[in-house]
Amino acid sequence: MIMLRQHYKSSVGTGTNYIDVLPKTLTLRPAFTAKRFDRRGITLFKEVNVVPPQALYTDAIRDTLACKHTIFELRAQFLKRLCQELKRVILTTWVPGTAHAVLHSSGLDSRMLSWTIRELWREHGDDWLGQVVFLCSKWEAESFNAQMQYEGWSKDQYWAVDADKPKQRYYEWSISDFSGAWQRANGASAIPVNLFWYLVARAQETGRLPASVQTYSGQWGNTVMDATNAEAVRQQQVRFYYSVLRQRPFKGDSVVLPFANERFVRAVLSSKIVLGHKLRPLLLASMDERLASFPNMASDGDRHRRIANDLIQKMIRDYDNSWYGKHVRPGAKPQWKTTEFQPFWSRWTAASLCEHLRKEGHTIRW
C-alpha cells in the first residue's frame, strides 16, 4: 500500500510508533509545538526526527506515482474494472473468520467499502465474513444507520458509537484518560482526540468487538479517485504525510485501507477516462443507485467539537499536576473549549507522554 503512517528515526531504529524509537535518555525541545501540518521534520525530542517520505518509497510506490493514462476503455468498463479491483483488494487482505472493525462515515467511500464487503459475504459465506462491526461517529449517525439498514446488516453488525451521548460530552471517555493520551496521539499532537482509535476502542470496551481485530477504513478514497493524474496523488501523499492525519494510529492488530492499495491506485490512474470529482458518485451508483442517493453528512469528524466545562477543567488539572505542566510549560491553558487544533493540545499530549516515559525509566533532559 501507499504509505499510510508517518515514520520516525533515532539511534534505536525506524518505525511508525513514536514510542518504539525513543532512546532511554531524551532531550526535550521545550518550545516544541505540534501542528496540524508540520514539514519541519522535528519532534518533541531532539533524538528523534521524521523520516522524509521519499526515503520510504519502494519501487512499487515509485511506479504507482509515475503511472500514466494508458488504458483506452468505455466509462462502463472503467467503473466495472474499479469495482472488481476493490473486490480483489478486500478479498486478498481480509482474514476470514476473525473479528473486523470497519470505520465508516456517511460518505461515498465508506458506502463503497461496506457494499463490496456485503457482496463478498454473499459470495463466500459466513465463515469468510467472520465477525464484523461497522463503526461511525455520532456526527453522521442518522445517514449511516439508514445506509446500514438498506445494505441489510443486522443491528449487531453496526454501531454509531455513543450516539446517545450529549454533544459536549461525546469524547469524555477519551479525553478523561490523560494517562493514555500519548498512545492515542502517537506522541505530542495538535488535536486531543482520535476517531481512528476511539471508535474501535469503545466497541471493544463495550463488548461489541474482542481485543484482537483487523481494522478497515475507506480513507484515501477521495484523494485517489478525485485526482486527475499521479502527480496530484503524489503531492497529496507528501502533504498529508506531514500532518496529524498520518501521525495518529489506528486501533487494530492490522489496518487495511483498500483505496490506498497500489493496484487500486494504478487502476484509477491508468485509465484514459478522467472524471475527477465525478468518479466516486458514478462508481457508487454503478454498484447501487439507491445507495448512492443517501445524504453525505460530511461532518468535521474530530474537529470543532465543544467540550463540556468540567471536562476542560479536568484536562487543565491533569496537565497542571504533571511533570511537564509543572516544570516545562507551566500555566498553559486552552484558547478555546473545543477539539479544534490549538497549542494547548500539543502541551497536554506531550505532558501525557512525559508522564509515561518517566514511569518507564526514561531520563528526560531539557
C-alpha positions in Angstrom: 0.0 0.0 0.0 1.0 3.6 -0.4 2.4 4.8 2.9 -0.3 5.3 5.5 1.7 6.4 8.5 4.4 8.9 9.3 7.8 7.3 10.2 10.3 8.3 12.8 14.0 7.6 13.1 16.5 7.7 16.0 19.6 5.7 17.1 17.2 3.0 18.3 15.7 2.4 14.8 12.9 3.5 12.5 9.2 2.9 12.9 5.7 4.4 12.8 5.0 4.1 16.6 6.8 7.1 18.1 7.5 5.5 21.5 9.2 2.4 19.9 12.1 4.5 18.6 12.8 6.5 21.8 16.2 6.1 23.5 16.3 5.8 27.3 17.9 9.3 27.6 16.0 12.0 25.8 16.5 15.7 25.3 13.3 17.7 25.3 12.6 20.6 22.9 10.7 22.9 25.5 9.4 25.2 22.8 8.1 22.4 20.5 4.5 22.8 19.5 2.8 20.1 17.4 0.9 21.4 14.3 -1.8 20.2 12.0 0.7 20.3 9.1 4.3 20.3 10.0 7.1 19.8 7.5 9.9 20.8 9.9 10.8 17.1 10.3 11.4 17.5 14.1 9.6 16.0 17.1 9.3 16.7 20.8 12.7 15.1 21.5 15.9 16.1 19.8 16.9 12.4 19.3 14.0 11.6 17.0 13.2 13.1 13.6 10.6 12.4 11.0 11.8 10.3 8.0 11.2 12.2 4.7 8.5 10.3 2.7 10.8 10.0 -0.4 13.2 7.9 1.7 10.4 5.3 2.2 9.4 4.9 -1.4 9.6 1.3 -2.6 9.9 0.5 -6.3 6.2 -0.3 -6.4 5.3 3.1 -4.9 7.5 4.9 -7.4 5.9 3.0 -10.2 2.4 3.8 -8.9 3.2 7.5 -8.5 4.6 7.7 -12.0 1.6 6.0 -13.6 0.3 7.4 -16.9 -3.1 7.3 -18.7 -2.6 4.4 -21.0 -5.8 2.3 -21.0 -8.5 3.0 -23.6 -11.9 1.9 -22.4 -15.6 2.9 -22.2 -16.8 4.5 -19.0 -18.9 1.5 -18.0 -15.8 -0.7 -18.5 -13.7 1.6 -16.3 -16.3 1.6 -13.5 -16.6 -2.2 -13.7 -12.8 -2.6 -13.5 -12.6 -0.4 -10.4 -15.4 -2.4 -8.7 -13.5 -5.6 -9.5 -10.2 -4.2 -8.3 -11.8 -3.1 -5.0 -13.2 -6.5 -4.5 -9.9 -8.1 -5.2 -8.1 -5.9 -2.6 -10.6 -6.7 0.1 -10.7 -10.4 -0.7 -6.9 -10.8 -0.6 -6.4 -8.8 2.6 -9.5 -9.9 4.6 -8.6 -12.5 7.3 -11.5 -14.9 7.2 -13.2 -16.0 10.4 -11.7 -13.2 12.6 -13.2 -10.0 14.0 -13.2 -7.0 11.8 -13.8 -3.3 12.7 -14.8 -1.2 9.7 -14.5 2.6 10.2 -17.5 4.1 8.4 -18.8 7.6 7.8 -21.9 8.6 5.8 -19.7 9.3 2.8 -19.3 7.7 -0.6 -16.0 5.8 0.0 -17.4 4.1 3.2 -20.5 3.0 1.3 -18.4 1.5 -1.5 -16.4 -0.4 1.2 -19.4 -1.7 3.1 -21.3 -2.6 -0.1 -18.3 -4.5 -1.5 -17.8 -6.4 1.8 -21.5 -7.3 1.6 -21.2 -8.6 -1.9 -18.2 -10.7 -0.9 -20.1 -12.1 2.1 -22.9 -13.2 -0.3 -20.3 -14.9 -2.5 -18.2 -16.6 0.2 -20.5 -17.0 3.2 -20.4 -16.5 7.0 -17.2 -18.4 7.5 -15.4 -15.9 5.3 -17.0 -12.9 6.8 -16.4 -13.8 10.5 -17.5 -11.1 12.9 -17.8 -7.6 11.5 -18.9 -4.3 13.1 -19.2 -1.1 11.1 -18.4 1.9 13.3 -19.4 5.5 12.8 -19.2 8.7 14.9 -22.2 10.3 16.5 -22.0 13.2 14.0 -23.0 11.1 11.0 -25.2 8.6 12.7 -28.5 9.3 11.0 -27.4 8.7 7.5 -25.1 5.9 8.5 -27.8 3.9 10.3 -30.1 4.3 7.2 -27.3 3.0 4.9 -26.6 0.0 7.1 -30.3 -0.9 7.2 -30.6 -0.6 3.5 -27.5 -2.8 2.9 -29.0 -5.5 5.0 -26.7 -5.6 8.0 -28.1 -6.7 11.3 -28.1 -4.4 14.3 -25.2 -6.2 16.0 -23.1 -5.6 12.9 -23.1 -1.8 13.1 -22.9 0.9 15.7 -23.0 4.7 15.7 -20.6 4.9 18.6 -22.1 6.7 21.7 -24.7 8.4 19.6 -26.8 8.9 22.7 -24.2 11.0 24.5 -24.6 14.8 24.8 -22.5 16.6 22.2 -20.3 18.3 24.7 -19.5 15.0 26.4 -19.0 12.9 23.3 -15.3 12.4 23.8 -15.4 12.1 27.6 -14.2 8.5 27.6 -11.1 9.5 25.7 -10.1 12.9 27.0 -10.7 12.0 30.6 -7.9 9.4 30.2 -4.9 11.7 30.5 -2.5 8.7 31.1 -3.3 7.2 27.7 -3.5 10.4 25.6 0.1 9.9 24.3 -0.8 6.5 22.9 -3.9 7.7 21.0 -2.0 10.7 19.7 1.3 8.8 19.0 3.3 11.4 20.9 2.6 15.1 21.0 -0.4 16.1 18.8 -2.2 19.3 17.8 -5.5 17.7 18.5 -6.6 15.8 21.6 -8.9 13.1 20.1 -8.5 10.4 17.5 -11.6 8.8 15.9 -9.4 6.1 14.2 -8.7 4.8 17.8 -11.7 5.9 19.7 -14.4 4.1 17.7 -12.7 0.7 17.8 -11.6 1.1 21.4 -15.2 1.9 22.5 -16.5 -1.1 20.6 -14.0 -3.3 22.4 -14.7 -1.8 25.8 -18.5 -2.3 25.4 -18.0 -5.9 24.3 -19.1 -5.4 20.7 -15.6 -6.4 19.5 -12.9 -8.6 21.0 -9.4 -7.3 21.8 -8.0 -8.6 18.6 -9.4 -7.1 15.4 -8.5 -6.3 11.8 -9.4 -2.7 11.0 -10.6 -1.4 7.6 -11.2 2.2 6.5 -12.3 4.0 3.4 -9.7 6.7 3.9 -7.7 7.8 0.8 -10.7 7.2 -1.4 -11.3 10.8 -2.2 -7.5 11.5 -2.5 -7.0 8.8 -5.1 -10.3 8.9 -7.0 -10.7 12.7 -7.2 -7.1 13.0 -8.6 -6.7 13.7 -12.3 -3.2 12.3 -12.5 -0.4 10.5 -10.5 1.3 13.8 -9.7 -1.8 15.0 -7.8 -1.8 11.9 -5.7 2.0 12.3 -5.0 1.5 15.9 -3.9 -1.4 14.9 -1.6 0.7 12.0 -0.2 3.5 14.3 0.7 1.2 16.9 2.2 -0.7 14.5 4.4 2.4 12.6 5.4 3.5 15.6 7.4 0.1 16.0 9.0 -1.8 14.8 12.1 -3.8 12.6 9.7 -0.7 10.4 9.2 0.7 10.8 12.7 -2.2 9.3 14.6 -2.5 5.5 14.9 -5.5 3.3 14.0 -6.7 0.8 16.7 -6.3 -2.7 15.4 -3.8 -5.6 15.1 -3.6 -4.8 11.3 -5.1 -2.0 9.3 -6.2 -2.1 5.7 -7.1 1.0 3.6 -8.2 -0.6 0.3 -8.3 2.7 -1.7 -4.6 3.2 -0.9 -3.7 -0.2 -2.3 -1.1 0.2 -5.1 -3.1 -1.9 -7.6 -6.3 0.1 -7.0 -4.4 3.4 -7.3 -2.9 2.3 -10.6 -6.3 1.1 -11.8 -7.7 4.6 -11.3 -4.7 6.5 -12.7 -4.0 4.3 -15.8 -7.3 4.9 -17.5 -7.7 7.4 -20.3 -11.1 8.3 -18.7 -10.5 11.1 -16.2 -13.6 12.0 -14.2 -12.2 13.9 -11.3 -14.8 14.7 -8.6 -17.5 12.9 -10.6 -15.8 9.5 -10.4 -16.8 8.5 -6.8 -20.5 9.3 -7.2 -20.6 7.4 -10.5 -18.7 4.4 -9.1 -21.0 4.1 -6.2 -24.1 4.5 -8.4 -22.7 1.7 -10.6 -22.8 -0.5 -7.5 -26.3 0.5 -6.4 -28.2 3.7 -7.4 -30.3 3.8 -4.3 -27.3 3.6 -2.0 -25.7 6.5 -3.9 -28.7 8.7 -3.0 -28.3 8.7 0.8 -27.0 12.1 2.1 -23.4 12.5 2.9 -23.4 14.4 6.2 -19.8 15.4 5.7 -19.0 16.2 9.3 -15.8 17.6 10.6 -15.1 14.4 12.5 -12.7 15.2 15.3 -12.7 18.9 14.7 -14.7 21.9 16.1 -16.4 19.8 18.9 -17.3 21.7 22.0 -16.0 20.1 25.2 -18.0 20.5 28.5 -16.6 22.9 31.0 -16.0 20.3 33.7 -14.1 18.1 31.2 -11.9 21.1 30.2 -11.2 21.8 33.9 -10.2 18.2 34.4 -7.8 18.4 31.4 -6.2 21.5 32.9 -5.8 19.9 36.3 -4.3 16.8 34.8 -1.9 19.0 32.9 -1.0 21.2 35.9 -0.3 18.2 38.1 2.1 16.6 35.5 5.9 16.9 35.5 5.7 18.7 32.1 2.9 21.0 33.3 4.8 22.0 36.4 8.3 22.4 35.1 8.4 22.8 31.3 5.3 24.9 30.2 3.5 25.8 33.5 0.2 27.6 33.3 -0.7 26.6 29.8 -4.4 26.9 29.1 -6.6 26.2 26.1 -7.5 29.2 23.9 -11.0 27.7 23.2 -13.1 24.9 24.6 -13.2 22.7 21.5 -11.3 19.9 19.9 -10.0 22.2 17.2 -6.3 22.4 16.6 -4.5 24.6 19.1 -1.2 24.8 21.0 -2.6 23.5 24.3 -3.4 20.1 22.9 0.3 19.8 22.0 1.2 20.6 25.6 -1.4 18.3 27.0 -0.4 15.3 24.9 3.3 16.0 25.5 2.7 16.0 29.2 0.9 12.7 29.0 3.8 11.2 27.1 6.4 12.5 29.5 4.5 11.1 32.5 4.5 7.7 30.8 8.2 7.8 29.8 9.3 8.9 33.3 7.4 6.0 34.9 9.1 3.6 32.4 12.5 4.8 33.5 13.4 7.2 30.7 15.6 10.2 31.6 14.3 13.5 30.1 16.7 16.4 29.9 15.8 19.9 28.9 
